[in-house]
């Protein structure tokens, strides 16, 4: 890229579209294979920077930016300078409240997320948690290691089958649909609570539309898959946990803010439910947090979706949608953030991949 410094402003003379790259906590090497990263560099001029530095970039650079790769803070005054901006590619995948979404949508700028790449790995680990809770796999292993194993039927006093069980899903987005596909072979009765979807969509997927209480009271296994929003913080609290079937399995895969986490731990501690969680109110979890030693809770360090093949799919999606937008066509691979819901998302940013 040829540059000229005039009046203290960096002026760019570029032959390729400009992309501001601030994908933290991801990196370009994480989300692109070497071949795809070479393709990105060949097709675009990249300006790599820290997320917090984007707002301070020169006016000419901002004016020439076609794409932002990442989810840096973009206040209104910076957005006003980005006259060529076509899309923000959010590879962190949680929509943060750090840019003026209404202004972005009014200008016809796409906000695109790549979170669908995590659907299958999260669904698979969720199925693994359910099978472990149903058959006490990890507990039986721990007992065997300590010489306290129970043989044969004695080791199955509280075991149950996932096959033909009553299943409840809270949220039916990409992860919920991926999990449902895995559960089909188990012939489960699946109830779904998702207030952002009409019943007809759920029925088309051959699941039973239900309200939250029905899902909680009528399920042997409850999966929490809903993103955190302005409306569902602490959605499941003390009363809701008390309403669950005794010994039901509660599997938290989306965000800790969707539940009253302390109420969940209380329900586990009094042996009303068993549970598994991949997400926590604070990450990393404090060493003295009771969740670390609580019996009846499978612990996972926010690792359900963090598989290299999933990260690399992000880069593929970004490149394909950039190519479409370059041709004046709408993006297809990434999910578009919607005007009505973007500002209602309240997930915390992840600190680690």
Long-range contacts (C-beta under 8 A, 24 or more apart in sequence): 1-45, 9-58, 9-59, 9-60, 10-58, 10-60, 10-61, 11-60, 12-45, 12-60, 12-61, 12-64, 14-45, 14-64, 16-43, 16-44, 16-45, 17-43, 17-44, 17-45, 17-66, 17-67, 17-326, 18-44, 18-45, 18-46, 18-47, 18-61, 18-64, 18-65, 18-66, 18-67, 18-84, 19-44, 19-45, 19-46, 19-47, 19-65, 19-66, 19-67, 19-68, 19-69, 20-47, 20-49, 20-54, 20-57, 20-61, 20-65, 20-67, 20-68, 20-69, 20-70, 20-72, 21-46, 21-47, 21-48, 21-49, 21-69, 21-70, 22-48, 22-49, 22-50, 22-51, 22-53, 22-54, 22-68, 22-69, 22-70, 22-71, 22-72, 23-69, 23-70, 23-91, 23-92, 24-50, 24-51, 24-70, 24-92, 25-92, 25-349, 25-350, 25-351, 25-352, 25-353, 26-70, 26-91, 26-92, 26-311, 26-314, 26-353, 28-69, 30-308, 30-311, 30-353, 31-91, 31-311, 31-312, 31-314, 31-315, 31-318, 32-312, 32-315, 32-319, 33-312, 33-315, 36-312, 36-315, 36-316, 36-319, 37-315, 39-319, 40-315, 40-318, 40-319, 43-319, 43-322, 43-323, 44-322, 54-78, 67-322, 67-325, 69-318, 71-95, 71-96, 71-98, 71-99, 71-349, 72-98, 73-98, 73-99, 74-98, 74-99, 74-100, 75-99, 75-100, 76-100, 76-103, 79-103, 79-104, 85-109, 86-110, 86-325, 87-111, 87-112, 87-321, 87-322, 87-325, 87-331, 88-112, 89-114, 89-318, 89-321, 89-322, 89-334, 90-114, 90-337, 91-314, 91-318, 92-349, 92-350, 93-118, 94-227, 94-345, 94-347, 94-348, 94-349, 94-350, 95-337, 95-342, 95-345, 95-347, 96-345, 96-347, 96-349, 97-343, 97-345, 97-346, 101-337, 101-339, 101-342, 101-343, 102-339, 102-343, 105-339, 105-342, 110-325, 110-331, 110-336, 111-336, 111-337, 111-342, 112-321, 112-331, 112-334, 112-335, 112-336, 112-337, 113-334, 113-335, 113-337, 114-313, 114-314, 114-317, 114-318, 114-334, 114-335, 115-174, 115-335, 116-174, 116-334, 116-335, 117-305, 117-310, 117-311, 117-313, 117-314, 117-317, 118-174, 118-175, 118-304, 118-305, 118-310, 119-174, 119-175, 119-177, 119-178, 120-178, 120-310, 121-304, 121-305, 121-306, 121-307, 121-310, 122-175, 122-178, 122-179, 122-253, 122-278, 122-304, 122-305, 123-175, 123-178, 123-179, 123-181, 123-182, 124-182, 125-253, 125-278, 125-300, 125-303, 125-304, 126-175, 126-179, 126-223, 126-225, 126-251, 126-253, 126-304, 127-179, 127-182, 127-183, 129-249, 129-251, 129-276, 129-278, 129-298, 129-300, 130-162, 130-221, 130-223, 130-249, 130-251, 130-276, 131-162, 132-276, 132-298, 133-221, 133-249, 133-251, 133-274, 133-275, 133-276, 133-298, 134-159, 134-160, 134-161, 134-162, 134-165, 134-221, 134-249, 135-159, 135-160, 138-298, 158-247, 160-220, 162-186, 162-188, 162-221, 163-187, 163-188, 164-188, 164-189, 165-189, 165-220, 165-221, 166-191, 166-218, 166-219, 166-220, 166-221, 167-191, 167-219, 167-220, 167-221, 167-222, 167-223, 168-192, 168-193, 168-210, 168-215, 168-216, 168-218, 168-219, 168-221, 168-222, 168-223, 169-193, 169-194, 169-207, 169-215, 169-222, 169-223, 169-225, 170-194, 170-212, 170-215, 170-222, 170-223, 170-224, 170-225, 170-226, 170-235, 170-236, 170-258, 171-224, 171-225, 171-226, 171-227, 171-254, 172-197, 172-201, 172-202, 172-205, 172-207, 172-225, 173-225, 173-226, 173-227, 174-335, 175-225, 175-253, 175-254, 176-223, 176-225, 177-205, 179-223, 179-225, 180-205, 180-207, 191-215, 191-218, 191-219, 194-226, 196-341, 212-236, 212-240, 213-240, 213-243, 216-240, 216-243, 216-244, 217-243, 217-244, 217-245, 218-245, 219-244, 219-245, 219-248, 220-245, 220-248, 220-249, 221-248, 221-249, 221-251, 222-248, 222-249, 222-250, 222-251, 223-251, 223-253, 224-250, 224-251, 224-252, 224-253, 224-254, 224-258, 224-259, 225-253, 225-254, 226-254, 226-255, 226-258, 227-254, 227-255, 227-345, 227-347, 228-254, 228-255, 228-257, 228-258, 228-345, 228-346, 228-347, 228-348, 229-341, 229-344, 229-345, 229-346, 230-343, 230-344, 230-345, 230-346, 231-344, 232-258, 233-257, 233-258, 233-346, 234-258, 234-259, 234-260, 235-259, 236-260, 236-263, 236-264, 237-263, 238-263, 238-266, 238-267, 241-266, 241-267, 241-272, 241-273, 242-267, 242-272, 244-272, 244-273, 246-272, 246-273, 247-271, 247-272, 247-273, 247-274, 248-273, 248-274, 249-273, 249-274, 249-275, 249-276, 250-274, 250-275, 250-276, 251-275, 251-276, 251-277, 252-276, 252-277, 252-278, 252-279, 253-278, 253-279, 253-304, 254-279, 255-279, 255-347, 255-348, 256-280, 256-281, 257-281, 257-346, 257-347, 257-348, 261-291, 265-290, 265-291, 265-294, 265-297, 268-294, 268-296, 268-297, 269-294, 269-296, 271-296, 276-300, 278-302, 278-303, 278-304, 283-350, 283-351, 283-352, 302-350, 302-352, 306-353, 311-353
